[in-house]
Amino acid sequence: MRFGFTLSKKAKIIIQIIVITLLLGGVIFYFTHQTIKEPSVTPELITIHFEPAPDLSPSIKEKYFQQFKRTNQYLRENPDDINGWLTLGSIMKGIKNYQEAEKIWLYTIEKWPDHPIAYANLGDLYWHFLKNYSKAEWAFQKAIEKSEHYPAQPFYYRNLFELYYYSLKNNQL
């Protein structure tokens, strides 16, 4: 089947140049407008040091050190995994480096503000280890607020109740 017109050799070359230019432009546009994911390794990750309390036994220190190395390496490769950060905070708490645990969990709630576990971990840290009951109350209340459909929510209520009952000695709250 033949159409009623023919293109000259010059017209065919011009069309080929236009098609190639459009394709090349599309490829360039695609690669220049890709979302480039910057590495999100944070200063907190880089500056966290393994500094266990002196009263821990050598075997406990070694156990936590191995966990710290694995978790730190994991977070370097997967900095956007909340579970790695929660684990790193728990390791710091386990070696009695409470300031680092607090720093990690505060970073976690800054990055994932709607996730309740870091709030609950902070509540426990403030309540049992740092004895800052007002911060513990705030953290448990936030954990409850953020965990409406979370299976651990009853535990957060219980923790807040026990904080009021045993530490604040206030049955009314």
DABELJO-V6719 format. One record per residue. PSI is psi in whole degrees, -180 to 180 (999 if undefined). NEAR is the number of other ideal C-beta (glycine too) atoms within 12 Angstrom. D_CENTER is the distance of its C-alpha to the mean C-alpha in Angstrom with 1 decimal. Layout:
BEGIN
psi=PSI near=NEAR d_center=D_CENTER
psi=PSI near=NEAR d_center=D_CENTER
END
This chain:
BEGIN
psi=134 near=3 d_center=63.6
psi=137 near=5 d_center=64.0
psi=166 near=6 d_center=62.9
psi=10 near=5 d_center=65.3
psi=158 near=7 d_center=64.0
psi=149 near=9 d_center=63.2
psi=143 near=12 d_center=61.1
psi=165 near=10 d_center=62.5
psi=-40 near=10 d_center=61.0
psi=-42 near=10 d_center=59.8
psi=-39 near=13 d_center=58.0
psi=-41 near=13 d_center=56.3
psi=-41 near=13 d_center=55.0
psi=-43 near=14 d_center=53.7
psi=-42 near=15 d_center=51.9
psi=-41 near=15 d_center=50.3
psi=-42 near=14 d_center=49.2
psi=-45 near=14 d_center=47.6
psi=-46 near=14 d_center=45.8
psi=-41 near=14 d_center=44.5
psi=-45 near=14 d_center=43.5
psi=-43 near=14 d_center=41.6
psi=-46 near=14 d_center=39.8
psi=-42 near=14 d_center=39.0
psi=-41 near=15 d_center=37.8
psi=-43 near=14 d_center=35.5
psi=-45 near=14 d_center=34.0
psi=-44 near=13 d_center=33.5
psi=-45 near=12 d_center=32.0
psi=-49 near=12 d_center=29.6
psi=-28 near=12 d_center=28.3
psi=-18 near=11 d_center=28.2
psi=13 near=11 d_center=26.3
psi=143 near=10 d_center=23.6
psi=117 near=8 d_center=20.0
psi=118 near=8 d_center=19.1
psi=111 near=9 d_center=15.5
psi=145 near=9 d_center=15.1
psi=131 near=14 d_center=13.3
psi=31 near=19 d_center=10.1
psi=123 near=22 d_center=10.5
psi=160 near=24 d_center=10.3
psi=-33 near=11 d_center=13.4
psi=-42 near=27 d_center=11.7
psi=-41 near=32 d_center=11.1
psi=-34 near=14 d_center=14.7
psi=-2 near=15 d_center=16.3
psi=126 near=29 d_center=15.3
psi=151 near=19 d_center=18.5
psi=103 near=27 d_center=19.7
psi=84 near=21 d_center=22.2
psi=158 near=27 d_center=23.3
psi=145 near=21 d_center=25.8
psi=-22 near=12 d_center=29.4
psi=0 near=10 d_center=30.5
psi=146 near=19 d_center=28.4
psi=155 near=13 d_center=30.5
psi=-37 near=12 d_center=30.3
psi=-38 near=11 d_center=29.3
psi=-43 near=19 d_center=26.4
psi=-43 near=23 d_center=25.3
psi=-43 near=16 d_center=25.6
psi=-50 near=19 d_center=23.7
psi=-34 near=30 d_center=20.7
psi=-42 near=22 d_center=21.2
psi=-42 near=17 d_center=21.1
psi=-41 near=25 d_center=17.8
psi=-47 near=33 d_center=16.4
psi=-47 near=18 d_center=17.7
psi=-45 near=20 d_center=16.4
psi=-42 near=31 d_center=12.8
psi=-45 near=30 d_center=13.0
psi=-43 near=17 d_center=14.6
psi=-44 near=23 d_center=12.3
psi=-28 near=33 d_center=9.3
psi=-34 near=21 d_center=11.9
psi=-26 near=16 d_center=12.6
psi=64 near=21 d_center=9.3
psi=-13 near=27 d_center=6.8
psi=22 near=21 d_center=4.9
psi=110 near=21 d_center=5.0
psi=-34 near=27 d_center=3.5
psi=-36 near=19 d_center=7.1
psi=-41 near=31 d_center=7.4
psi=-41 near=40 d_center=5.8
psi=-41 near=31 d_center=7.9
psi=-44 near=29 d_center=10.6
psi=-40 near=43 d_center=10.8
psi=-41 near=40 d_center=11.3
psi=-36 near=30 d_center=13.9
psi=-45 near=37 d_center=15.6
psi=-40 near=37 d_center=16.0
psi=-40 near=32 d_center=17.5
psi=-32 near=28 d_center=19.6
psi=11 near=32 d_center=21.1
psi=29 near=24 d_center=21.8
psi=76 near=29 d_center=19.8
psi=-33 near=29 d_center=18.8
psi=-40 near=21 d_center=18.1
psi=-40 near=31 d_center=15.4
psi=-46 near=36 d_center=13.9
psi=-46 near=29 d_center=14.2
psi=-44 near=28 d_center=12.7
psi=-46 near=38 d_center=9.5
psi=-32 near=42 d_center=9.2
psi=-40 near=28 d_center=10.4
psi=-42 near=31 d_center=7.8
psi=-44 near=39 d_center=5.2
psi=-23 near=31 d_center=8.0
psi=-41 near=19 d_center=8.6
psi=-37 near=23 d_center=5.7
psi=75 near=22 d_center=6.1
psi=-16 near=16 d_center=9.7
psi=7 near=20 d_center=11.2
psi=123 near=27 d_center=9.6
psi=-21 near=35 d_center=12.2
psi=-42 near=32 d_center=11.4
psi=-37 near=37 d_center=9.8
psi=-45 near=40 d_center=12.9
psi=-40 near=40 d_center=15.2
psi=-42 near=42 d_center=14.2
psi=-41 near=43 d_center=14.9
psi=-46 near=41 d_center=18.1
psi=-44 near=34 d_center=19.2
psi=-48 near=35 d_center=18.7
psi=-38 near=33 d_center=20.5
psi=-58 near=32 d_center=23.2
psi=-27 near=24 d_center=24.1
psi=-40 near=24 d_center=23.4
psi=-9 near=22 d_center=23.4
psi=39 near=15 d_center=25.9
psi=90 near=22 d_center=24.7
psi=-31 near=26 d_center=25.6
psi=-39 near=18 d_center=25.0
psi=-37 near=24 d_center=21.3
psi=-44 near=34 d_center=21.2
psi=-47 near=28 d_center=22.9
psi=-46 near=23 d_center=20.6
psi=-43 near=37 d_center=17.5
psi=-38 near=40 d_center=19.3
psi=-41 near=27 d_center=20.6
psi=-40 near=30 d_center=17.2
psi=-42 near=38 d_center=16.1
psi=-47 near=27 d_center=19.3
psi=-40 near=22 d_center=19.0
psi=-4 near=26 d_center=15.7
psi=35 near=27 d_center=16.9
psi=-43 near=13 d_center=20.0
psi=33 near=9 d_center=19.8
psi=133 near=20 d_center=17.8
psi=-22 near=11 d_center=20.1
psi=2 near=22 d_center=19.2
psi=-41 near=22 d_center=20.3
psi=-33 near=15 d_center=23.8
psi=-35 near=22 d_center=22.4
psi=-40 near=33 d_center=20.7
psi=-44 near=22 d_center=24.2
psi=-43 near=20 d_center=25.8
psi=-43 near=35 d_center=23.8
psi=-43 near=34 d_center=24.6
psi=-47 near=23 d_center=28.2
psi=-35 near=25 d_center=28.5
psi=-48 near=34 d_center=27.2
psi=-46 near=23 d_center=29.9
psi=-48 near=17 d_center=32.5
psi=-38 near=18 d_center=32.3
psi=-39 near=24 d_center=30.9
psi=-10 near=21 d_center=31.9
psi=42 near=12 d_center=35.1
psi=99 near=15 d_center=35.0
psi=-22 near=10 d_center=35.9
psi=-37 near=8 d_center=36.2
psi=999 near=17 d_center=32.5
END
